Every structure is written in structure tokens, then in C-alpha cells.
Amino acid sequence: MHKLLASIKKEMLLLIRDWGGLGILFIMPSILLITITLIQQSTFKEAENLVMPIILVNQDEGELGKTIEENIQNEASLELVQNWKNQKIDEPTARQLVSDGKYQIALVIPERLSANLEEKINENVEKILAEFSMEETDSTNSNSTENIEPENLAKIKLYFDPAVGETFRNSVKNDIEKMISKLESKKIYTVFEDQMGIETEGSMMSESAIQFDEIIAQKGNDGIVPNTVQHNVPAWILFGIFFIIVPLGINIVKEKNLGTIIRIRTSPVSYATIVSGKIITYLIICLIQFFVMLLIARFLFPKLGLLAFSPGTQLLPMIAIVIFSSLAAIGLGILIGTVMKTQEQSAPFGAIFTIILSAIGGIWVPVYLMPEIMQKVAVYSPMNWGITAFYDIILRNGSLVDIAKELGLLFLFFVGTFAVSVWINKRNNVI
């Protein structure tokens, strides 16, 4: 026991004297946690609504153009922009403003859109009613209506800033199409009412007949509603945990190059004692790191306008995930330190490999948003096992039984990397 405590003390002294390593372990993950959460808070819209300015050029003098304008004006998430430098915005100006990046969206409603749409709807309604013998129309009257094909109707134009992504463009386009479709359906019902002589107090389409009830599918009733904080805190805790492979690998390489490991092995200390000292030391560091991140998320986040993170009754399962994830990271760090021959090899390799594991594992981008091939690769990342376990506990209100598979995989990863490290170390000593 005395030898093990001495080994732990040695590792602690190495870390305390390495200010760069301490910065990697504590400062960098904390900064990442704060900055990424602040940047992404609008994604889930739990703290405040994002208001997006949209240029509207309404060239239509009819009801449809006016209704679209009113709907945009009444939409809390949209800011209607129709003037630039005290002048009415026309289509060329709108295109230039979006092209220059001053605005991200411009909506241009063409001339006679309402008139063309109304003529087309009237024609279609007359045909339908005549087909069912609900209205008599002579051939001359039918032919008097100009036949406007859908492709010949004036098109609503959407200008997008070239810098915005495809996902954003599709989202905005779908929202606008949904709004236009609702207005068109309402107009069709109105024409039917007029043609059939039906009098109603309000439009048949005054409100949607189908309503939605959003339900978070959790186990039990005391789960936490998903938000940016609940996603980012466990993700960056894991990222910080796995970044210990950088200082751990450097210290192992340094011991080899300085001959420290040879002096230690000539003393009556087993290799198991030396490695156990490293495992216990870095496991303690990971737990300290975990609690530091929790304190930041609990007390600093509200001061920055973010929601506070509260583990609630799930603190103990979260600690279990941290312990097993830390063991996986320690095993990987020992393997890298054993394989690498110089610090110049160990430090960049460990940092880059951690970033690769985090990208594959769903730390940067959720796995369900990845291409299918990357989703298949993600299941082999230890970070994916850790983040899945965290989500099962925090967001799905699961228990230790629900994350037993992920914890088992993390432990097997630790055993596997550690076993390979021992084999390589024995082979090198024999040679």
C-alpha cells in the first residue's frame, strides 16, 4: 500500500508541475462547454425565441399577397423588412442585400399572383361541381375561363444568402410552403362555399382540424425536458475526460526518455503498482473534472443567460458513467504512451485522435444527423458508448440496468487497451 501511495504521489506531482497539462484537463473543456452551449442555445429555443429578419417584396395587389404579409408580420420568430435606407425595397435591391450577406432571406411575391390563383381555383371548383351535377354550366361559360396551368402561374421567389446551409434553406422553404398551402386551402374552401351558396359564420378553415400534442417519450414521469444544456454538459464532460490521454501519454513517454521508468523498475516495485498509481491518479482527476463541469453548469450558466444543469436524482448513475468512461480513456492513454517514442509524437496524436473519436461518437454532431455509413462507424467509438449512457440516464430517465451494456463496453475497452499495453511493454523489455 505504501508503494502504491508513493506512485500516486509521484503522478500527482507530475501533473501539478505541468501547467499546460492542467490547462488541457480543466480550462479547455470548461471553455468549450460554455462557448458551445452559448452558441447552440438557439438551436433548441428553450431560453429565448430566435427572430429572423426576412425581406418581403410584395408585387401582388391582391388578397394573397396581403395575407402573406400580415402572417409574416404577426409571426413572432420573423421580422418583416420592406425598407432599406428609407426606400421601398424592390427585387434587385432585395437580391443584392441577400447576396451581400446583410440579410439571409428575401421573399418576392410576383404580380397578379392572387388573381391567377383565384382564376385557377374557380375553374377547378366549377369543373368539380359540374362533374357531380351540383351546378349547371354551359360549354360557352366553361370555355370563357382562361386555362391557367400550374406551371404557368407566377412563382414566388426565395433568395437565400449563399453562406446559409442547405438544412436552413429547406426549413425556411418548408415553413413558407406550409403557410402558402394553408392560405390556398382556405381560399379553395371559400370558393366552394360561394359556389354552393353555403353561409357560415366563419370560414371552414378558420383553424386546423388536427392538433398536435408533443410528448417526450421517457421512462417514468420525472425525466428532464431536453434542451441545449442537457445535451452539451454530458458531451463536453466526456470530451474533457478523454483529453486526459494527452498529458497521460506525454508523462509515460517522458518517463521512458528520461530513464525514470528504468530507475523505478530497478527498485522493488512491480509494474502493476506503477500502472495502478497512474490509473487511480487520473481517475481522481476525471472525477474532479466532472464535478467542476457540473458546478459551472449549475451556477455559472444562469449568469450567462443559460438554463442551469441539474442532475436531479441521477447523480450516482452519472458518476458510474464517468468512472467507466475514465477507465476507457486511461487505458487508451496508457496504450498511446506505451507505443509512442517521443513527446512530439504522443501529444499531437493523442489530441487529434480524441477529436476524431468525439466527432465519430456524436459529441460534435448527434449521431442521428450523420450519414448512414457514419452511424454504423459511430457504434465503435467509446465516446458514443459514454454519450449514449448519459442520454439514457439524463434524457430518457433510465436506470443503471438500462446502461449496463454501455458500461460493459467501456470496461472491456479499458481491459483490451491495458492488456495490449502490458504485452507491448513486456516485449520491449525482453528486446
C-alpha positions, 0 to 999 in steps of 0.5 A: 500500500505504501508503494502504491501511495508513493506512485500516486504521489509521484503522478500527482506531482507530475501533473501539478508541475505541468501547467499546460497539462492542467490547462488541457484537463480543466480550462479547455473543456470548461471553455468549450462547454460554455462557448458551445452551449452559448452558441447552440442555445438557439438551436433548441429555443428553450431560453429565448425565441430566435427572430429572423429578419426576412425581406418581403417584396410584395408585387401582388395587389391582391388578397394573397399577397396581403395575407402573406404579409400580415402572417409574416408580420404577426409571426413572432420568430420573423421580422418583416423588412420592406425598407432599406435606407428609407426606400421601398425595397424592390427585387434587385435591391432585395437580391443584392442585400441577400447576396451581400450577406446583410440579410439571409432571406428575401421573399418576392411575391410576383404580380397578379399572383392572387388573381391567377390563383383565384382564376385557377381555383374557380375553374377547378371548383366549377369543373368539380361541381359540374362533374357531380351535377351540383351546378349547371354550366354551359360549354360557352361559360366553361370555355370563357375561363382562361386555362391557367396551368400550374406551371404557368402561374407566377412563382414566388421567389426565395433568395437565400444568402449563399453562406446559409446551409442547405438544412436552413434553406429547406426549413425556411422553404418548408415553413413558407410552403406550409403557410402558402398551402394553408392560405390556398386551402382556405381560399379553395374552401371559400370558393366552394362555399360561394359556389354552393351558396353555403353561409357560415359564420366563419370560414371552414378553415378558420383553424386546423382540424388536427392538433398536435400534442408533443410528448417526450417519450421517457421512462417514468414521469420525472425525466428532464425536458431536453434542451441545449444544456442537457445535451452539451454538459454530458458531451463536453464532460466526456470530451474533457475526460478523454483529453486526459490521454494527452498529458497521460501519454506525454508523462509515460513517454517522458518517463521512458526518455528520461530513464525514470521508468528504468530507475523505478523498475530497478527498485522493488516495485512491480509494474502493476503498482506503477500502472495502478498509481497512474490509473487511480491518479487520473481517475481522481482527476476525471472525477474532479473534472466532472464535478467542476463541469457540473458546478459551472453548469449549475451556477455559472450558466444562469449568469450567462443567460443559460438554463442551469444543469441539474442532475436531479436524482441521477447523480450516482448513475452519472458518476458510474458513467464517468468512472467507466468512461475514465477507465476507457480513456486511461487505458487508451492513454496508457496504450498511446504512451506505451507505443509512442517514442517521443513527446512530439509524437504522443501529444499531437496524436493523442489530441487529434485522435480524441477529436476524431473519436468525439466527432465519430461518437456524436459529441460534435454532431448527434449521431442521428444527423450523420450519414448512414455509413457514419452511424454504423462507424459511430457504434465503435467509438467509446465516446458514443458508448459514454454519450449514449449512457448519459442520454439514457440516464439524463434524457430518457430517465433510465436506470443503471440496468438500462446502461449496463451494456454501455458500461460493459463496453467501456470496461472491456475497452479499458481491459483490451487497451491495458492488456495490449499495453502490458504485452507491448511493454513486456516485449520491449523489455525482453528486446 
